[in-house]
Amino acid sequence: MAITFHPKQGTVLICDYSGFILPEMIKKRPIVIVSPTSRKQQQLYTVVPLSTTKPAPIEPHHIK
């Protein structure tokens, strides 16, 4: 289901990545909106997916 509003920067939503093919993400994940509110691009968002599972092994690029 598509969202019907432009979320504010910092909003946390759930994104359903089902339909993608492994090794891509293929499940529901929390995401945070990082793109600023734009009047020109009402349907374009930049998001960061969040994980609820601790990575193994922990790498330097992982952020707690």
Helices and strands as residue ranges (DSSP letters): E 12-16, E 28-33, E 47-49
